[in-house]
Amino acid sequence: MSGITIPVISLEDLIVMICAAGRHQDIADVVALLNGSFPVNNDYIIKKLEMMNISLPEEITRIIVQSPPSGMNLK
């Protein structure tokens, strides 16, 4: 499949989109993604949520902040 570009969303942007939906199951999905084995850029997630004026329950915000940072500088 040479020459085909397939756009994909970053894990951080996926988490932001899920948080924006705000449903109970979505929040559980965010927790599962954050507890997974992939590192996330938690600063990026927090900044995007603040820019979009999305408030989360304190326990979810705490999980995002406590997730080990990836060290990647996205966007």
RODRENDREN-480400 format. One record per atom (N, C-alpha, C): residue in one letter; residue number from 0; atom name; z, y, x. Coordinates in nm, 2 decimals, decimal comma. Layout:
residues N
+-----+-----+------+--------+--------+--------+
: res :   n : atom :     up :  north :   east :
+-----+-----+------+--------+--------+--------+
:   A : NUM :   CA :      Z :      Y :      X :
...
+-----+-----+------+--------+--------+--------+
***
This chain:
residues 75
+-----+-----+------+--------+--------+--------+
: res :   n : atom :     up :  north :   east :
+-----+-----+------+--------+--------+--------+
:   M :   0 :    N :   0,00 :  -0,12 :   0,08 :
:   M :   0 :   CA :   0,00 :   0,00 :   0,00 :
:   M :   0 :    C :   0,00 :   0,12 :   0,09 :
:   S :   1 :    N :  -0,09 :   0,13 :   0,18 :
:   S :   1 :   CA :  -0,10 :   0,24 :   0,27 :
:   S :   1 :    C :  -0,15 :   0,37 :   0,20 :
:   G :   2 :    N :  -0,09 :   0,48 :   0,23 :
:   G :   2 :   CA :  -0,14 :   0,61 :   0,17 :
:   G :   2 :    C :  -0,08 :   0,64 :   0,04 :
:   I :   3 :    N :   0,01 :   0,56 :  -0,02 :
:   I :   3 :   CA :   0,06 :   0,59 :  -0,15 :
:   I :   3 :    C :   0,20 :   0,65 :  -0,13 :
:   T :   4 :    N :   0,23 :   0,77 :  -0,19 :
:   T :   4 :   CA :   0,36 :   0,83 :  -0,18 :
:   T :   4 :    C :   0,43 :   0,82 :  -0,31 :
:   I :   5 :    N :   0,55 :   0,77 :  -0,30 :
:   I :   5 :   CA :   0,63 :   0,75 :  -0,42 :
:   I :   5 :    C :   0,76 :   0,83 :  -0,40 :
:   P :   6 :    N :   0,77 :   0,94 :  -0,48 :
:   P :   6 :   CA :   0,89 :   1,02 :  -0,47 :
:   P :   6 :    C :   1,01 :   0,95 :  -0,53 :
:   V :   7 :    N :   1,12 :   0,96 :  -0,46 :
:   V :   7 :   CA :   1,25 :   0,91 :  -0,50 :
:   V :   7 :    C :   1,36 :   1,01 :  -0,50 :
:   I :   8 :    N :   1,46 :   1,00 :  -0,57 :
:   I :   8 :   CA :   1,57 :   1,09 :  -0,58 :
:   I :   8 :    C :   1,67 :   1,05 :  -0,47 :
:   S :   9 :    N :   1,74 :   1,15 :  -0,41 :
:   S :   9 :   CA :   1,85 :   1,12 :  -0,32 :
:   S :   9 :    C :   1,97 :   1,07 :  -0,40 :
:   L :  10 :    N :   2,05 :   0,99 :  -0,33 :
:   L :  10 :   CA :   2,18 :   0,94 :  -0,40 :
:   L :  10 :    C :   2,26 :   1,06 :  -0,45 :
:   E :  11 :    N :   2,27 :   1,17 :  -0,36 :
:   E :  11 :   CA :   2,34 :   1,29 :  -0,40 :
:   E :  11 :    C :   2,29 :   1,35 :  -0,53 :
:   D :  12 :    N :   2,16 :   1,37 :  -0,54 :
:   D :  12 :   CA :   2,10 :   1,43 :  -0,66 :
:   D :  12 :    C :   2,11 :   1,34 :  -0,78 :
:   L :  13 :    N :   2,11 :   1,21 :  -0,76 :
:   L :  13 :   CA :   2,13 :   1,11 :  -0,87 :
:   L :  13 :    C :   2,27 :   1,13 :  -0,92 :
:   I :  14 :    N :   2,37 :   1,14 :  -0,83 :
:   I :  14 :   CA :   2,51 :   1,16 :  -0,88 :
:   I :  14 :    C :   2,52 :   1,29 :  -0,95 :
:   V :  15 :    N :   2,46 :   1,40 :  -0,90 :
:   V :  15 :   CA :   2,46 :   1,53 :  -0,97 :
:   V :  15 :    C :   2,40 :   1,52 :  -1,11 :
:   M :  16 :    N :   2,29 :   1,45 :  -1,12 :
:   M :  16 :   CA :   2,23 :   1,43 :  -1,26 :
:   M :  16 :    C :   2,31 :   1,35 :  -1,35 :
:   I :  17 :    N :   2,38 :   1,25 :  -1,30 :
:   I :  17 :   CA :   2,46 :   1,17 :  -1,38 :
:   I :  17 :    C :   2,58 :   1,25 :  -1,43 :
:   C :  18 :    N :   2,64 :   1,33 :  -1,34 :
:   C :  18 :   CA :   2,75 :   1,42 :  -1,38 :
:   C :  18 :    C :   2,71 :   1,52 :  -1,48 :
:   A :  19 :    N :   2,59 :   1,57 :  -1,47 :
:   A :  19 :   CA :   2,54 :   1,66 :  -1,57 :
:   A :  19 :    C :   2,54 :   1,60 :  -1,71 :
:   A :  20 :    N :   2,50 :   1,47 :  -1,72 :
:   A :  20 :   CA :   2,50 :   1,41 :  -1,85 :
:   A :  20 :    C :   2,64 :   1,40 :  -1,91 :
:   G :  21 :    N :   2,74 :   1,37 :  -1,83 :
:   G :  21 :   CA :   2,88 :   1,38 :  -1,87 :
:   G :  21 :    C :   2,93 :   1,27 :  -1,97 :
:   R :  22 :    N :   2,85 :   1,17 :  -1,99 :
:   R :  22 :   CA :   2,90 :   1,06 :  -2,08 :
:   R :  22 :    C :   3,00 :   0,98 :  -2,01 :
:   H :  23 :    N :   3,09 :   0,91 :  -2,08 :
:   H :  23 :   CA :   3,20 :   0,83 :  -2,02 :
:   H :  23 :    C :   3,14 :   0,72 :  -1,93 :
:   Q :  24 :    N :   3,04 :   0,65 :  -1,98 :
:   Q :  24 :   CA :   2,98 :   0,55 :  -1,89 :
:   Q :  24 :    C :   2,91 :   0,61 :  -1,77 :
:   D :  25 :    N :   2,85 :   0,73 :  -1,78 :
:   D :  25 :   CA :   2,79 :   0,79 :  -1,67 :
:   D :  25 :    C :   2,90 :   0,82 :  -1,56 :
:   I :  26 :    N :   3,01 :   0,87 :  -1,60 :
:   I :  26 :   CA :   3,12 :   0,90 :  -1,50 :
:   I :  26 :    C :   3,16 :   0,77 :  -1,43 :
:   A :  27 :    N :   3,17 :   0,66 :  -1,51 :
:   A :  27 :   CA :   3,20 :   0,53 :  -1,45 :
:   A :  27 :    C :   3,09 :   0,49 :  -1,34 :
:   D :  28 :    N :   2,97 :   0,52 :  -1,37 :
:   D :  28 :   CA :   2,86 :   0,49 :  -1,28 :
:   D :  28 :    C :   2,87 :   0,58 :  -1,15 :
:   V :  29 :    N :   2,91 :   0,70 :  -1,17 :
:   V :  29 :   CA :   2,94 :   0,79 :  -1,05 :
:   V :  29 :    C :   3,05 :   0,73 :  -0,96 :
:   V :  30 :    N :   3,15 :   0,69 :  -1,02 :
:   V :  30 :   CA :   3,26 :   0,62 :  -0,95 :
:   V :  30 :    C :   3,21 :   0,50 :  -0,87 :
:   A :  31 :    N :   3,13 :   0,42 :  -0,94 :
:   A :  31 :   CA :   3,08 :   0,30 :  -0,87 :
:   A :  31 :    C :   2,98 :   0,34 :  -0,75 :
:   L :  32 :    N :   2,90 :   0,44 :  -0,77 :
:   L :  32 :   CA :   2,81 :   0,49 :  -0,67 :
:   L :  32 :    C :   2,89 :   0,54 :  -0,55 :
:   L :  33 :    N :   2,99 :   0,62 :  -0,58 :
:   L :  33 :   CA :   3,07 :   0,68 :  -0,47 :
:   L :  33 :    C :   3,15 :   0,57 :  -0,39 :
:   N :  34 :    N :   3,19 :   0,47 :  -0,46 :
:   N :  34 :   CA :   3,27 :   0,36 :  -0,40 :
:   N :  34 :    C :   3,18 :   0,25 :  -0,33 :
:   G :  35 :    N :   3,05 :   0,28 :  -0,34 :
:   G :  35 :   CA :   2,95 :   0,18 :  -0,28 :
:   G :  35 :    C :   2,95 :   0,20 :  -0,13 :
:   S :  36 :    N :   2,86 :   0,12 :  -0,07 :
:   S :  36 :   CA :   2,85 :   0,12 :   0,08 :
:   S :  36 :    C :   2,76 :   0,23 :   0,14 :
:   F :  37 :    N :   2,70 :   0,31 :   0,05 :
:   F :  37 :   CA :   2,61 :   0,41 :   0,11 :
:   F :  37 :    C :   2,69 :   0,54 :   0,13 :
:   P :  38 :    N :   2,68 :   0,60 :   0,24 :
:   P :  38 :   CA :   2,75 :   0,73 :   0,26 :
:   P :  38 :    C :   2,68 :   0,84 :   0,18 :
:   V :  39 :    N :   2,76 :   0,94 :   0,13 :
:   V :  39 :   CA :   2,70 :   1,05 :   0,06 :
:   V :  39 :    C :   2,74 :   1,18 :   0,12 :
:   N :  40 :    N :   2,67 :   1,28 :   0,09 :
:   N :  40 :   CA :   2,70 :   1,42 :   0,14 :
:   N :  40 :    C :   2,78 :   1,48 :   0,03 :
:   N :  41 :    N :   2,91 :   1,47 :   0,03 :
:   N :  41 :   CA :   2,99 :   1,52 :  -0,08 :
:   N :  41 :    C :   2,99 :   1,67 :  -0,09 :
:   D :  42 :    N :   2,97 :   1,74 :   0,02 :
:   D :  42 :   CA :   2,97 :   1,89 :   0,01 :
:   D :  42 :    C :   2,84 :   1,93 :  -0,07 :
:   Y :  43 :    N :   2,73 :   1,86 :  -0,05 :
:   Y :  43 :   CA :   2,61 :   1,89 :  -0,12 :
:   Y :  43 :    C :   2,63 :   1,87 :  -0,27 :
:   I :  44 :    N :   2,70 :   1,76 :  -0,31 :
:   I :  44 :   CA :   2,73 :   1,73 :  -0,45 :
:   I :  44 :    C :   2,81 :   1,83 :  -0,51 :
:   I :  45 :    N :   2,92 :   1,87 :  -0,45 :
:   I :  45 :   CA :   3,01 :   1,97 :  -0,50 :
:   I :  45 :    C :   2,94 :   2,11 :  -0,52 :
:   K :  46 :    N :   2,86 :   2,15 :  -0,42 :
:   K :  46 :   CA :   2,79 :   2,27 :  -0,43 :
:   K :  46 :    C :   2,69 :   2,27 :  -0,54 :
:   K :  47 :    N :   2,61 :   2,16 :  -0,56 :
:   K :  47 :   CA :   2,52 :   2,16 :  -0,67 :
:   K :  47 :    C :   2,59 :   2,16 :  -0,80 :
:   L :  48 :    N :   2,70 :   2,09 :  -0,82 :
:   L :  48 :   CA :   2,77 :   2,09 :  -0,94 :
:   L :  48 :    C :   2,83 :   2,23 :  -0,97 :
:   E :  49 :    N :   2,87 :   2,30 :  -0,87 :
:   E :  49 :   CA :   2,92 :   2,44 :  -0,89 :
:   E :  49 :    C :   2,81 :   2,53 :  -0,93 :
:   M :  50 :    N :   2,69 :   2,52 :  -0,86 :
:   M :  50 :   CA :   2,57 :   2,60 :  -0,90 :
:   M :  50 :    C :   2,53 :   2,58 :  -1,04 :
:   M :  51 :    N :   2,55 :   2,46 :  -1,09 :
:   M :  51 :   CA :   2,51 :   2,42 :  -1,23 :
:   M :  51 :    C :   2,62 :   2,45 :  -1,33 :
:   N :  52 :    N :   2,73 :   2,49 :  -1,28 :
:   N :  52 :   CA :   2,85 :   2,52 :  -1,36 :
:   N :  52 :    C :   2,89 :   2,39 :  -1,44 :
:   I :  53 :    N :   2,90 :   2,28 :  -1,37 :
:   I :  53 :   CA :   2,94 :   2,15 :  -1,43 :
:   I :  53 :    C :   3,08 :   2,12 :  -1,38 :
:   S :  54 :    N :   3,17 :   2,11 :  -1,48 :
:   S :  54 :   CA :   3,30 :   2,08 :  -1,44 :
:   S :  54 :    C :   3,33 :   1,93 :  -1,47 :
:   L :  55 :    N :   3,40 :   1,87 :  -1,39 :
:   L :  55 :   CA :   3,43 :   1,73 :  -1,40 :
:   L :  55 :    C :   3,58 :   1,71 :  -1,41 :
:   P :  56 :    N :   3,62 :   1,59 :  -1,47 :
:   P :  56 :   CA :   3,76 :   1,56 :  -1,47 :
:   P :  56 :    C :   3,81 :   1,56 :  -1,33 :
:   E :  57 :    N :   3,94 :   1,60 :  -1,31 :
:   E :  57 :   CA :   4,00 :   1,61 :  -1,18 :
:   E :  57 :    C :   3,99 :   1,48 :  -1,10 :
:   E :  58 :    N :   4,01 :   1,37 :  -1,16 :
:   E :  58 :   CA :   4,00 :   1,24 :  -1,09 :
:   E :  58 :    C :   3,86 :   1,22 :  -1,03 :
:   I :  59 :    N :   3,76 :   1,26 :  -1,10 :
:   I :  59 :   CA :   3,62 :   1,24 :  -1,05 :
:   I :  59 :    C :   3,60 :   1,34 :  -0,93 :
:   T :  60 :    N :   3,64 :   1,46 :  -0,94 :
:   T :  60 :   CA :   3,62 :   1,56 :  -0,84 :
:   T :  60 :    C :   3,70 :   1,51 :  -0,71 :
:   R :  61 :    N :   3,82 :   1,45 :  -0,73 :
:   R :  61 :   CA :   3,89 :   1,40 :  -0,62 :
:   R :  61 :    C :   3,82 :   1,29 :  -0,55 :
:   I :  62 :    N :   3,76 :   1,20 :  -0,63 :
:   I :  62 :   CA :   3,68 :   1,09 :  -0,57 :
:   I :  62 :    C :   3,56 :   1,14 :  -0,49 :
:   I :  63 :    N :   3,49 :   1,24 :  -0,54 :
:   I :  63 :   CA :   3,38 :   1,30 :  -0,47 :
:   I :  63 :    C :   3,43 :   1,36 :  -0,34 :
:   V :  64 :    N :   3,53 :   1,44 :  -0,34 :
:   V :  64 :   CA :   3,58 :   1,50 :  -0,22 :
:   V :  64 :    C :   3,63 :   1,40 :  -0,12 :
:   Q :  65 :    N :   3,69 :   1,30 :  -0,17 :
:   Q :  65 :   CA :   3,75 :   1,20 :  -0,07 :
:   Q :  65 :    C :   3,65 :   1,10 :  -0,02 :
:   S :  66 :    N :   3,53 :   1,09 :  -0,08 :
:   S :  66 :   CA :   3,43 :   1,00 :  -0,03 :
:   S :  66 :    C :   3,40 :   1,03 :   0,12 :
:   P :  67 :    N :   3,38 :   0,93 :   0,20 :
:   P :  67 :   CA :   3,35 :   0,96 :   0,34 :
:   P :  67 :    C :   3,22 :   1,03 :   0,35 :
:   P :  68 :    N :   3,21 :   1,15 :   0,42 :
:   P :  68 :   CA :   3,09 :   1,22 :   0,43 :
:   P :  68 :    C :   2,99 :   1,14 :   0,51 :
:   S :  69 :    N :   2,86 :   1,17 :   0,48 :
:   S :  69 :   CA :   2,76 :   1,10 :   0,56 :
:   S :  69 :    C :   2,72 :   1,16 :   0,69 :
:   G :  70 :    N :   2,76 :   1,29 :   0,71 :
:   G :  70 :   CA :   2,72 :   1,36 :   0,83 :
:   G :  70 :    C :   2,57 :   1,41 :   0,82 :
:   M :  71 :    N :   2,51 :   1,38 :   0,71 :
:   M :  71 :   CA :   2,37 :   1,42 :   0,69 :
:   M :  71 :    C :   2,37 :   1,56 :   0,64 :
:   N :  72 :    N :   2,27 :   1,64 :   0,68 :
:   N :  72 :   CA :   2,26 :   1,78 :   0,62 :
:   N :  72 :    C :   2,14 :   1,78 :   0,53 :
:   L :  73 :    N :   2,17 :   1,75 :   0,40 :
:   L :  73 :   CA :   2,06 :   1,75 :   0,30 :
:   L :  73 :    C :   2,04 :   1,88 :   0,25 :
:   K :  74 :    N :   1,92 :   1,92 :   0,24 :
:   K :  74 :   CA :   1,87 :   2,05 :   0,18 :
:   K :  74 :    C :   1,95 :   2,17 :   0,23 :
+-----+-----+------+--------+--------+--------+
***
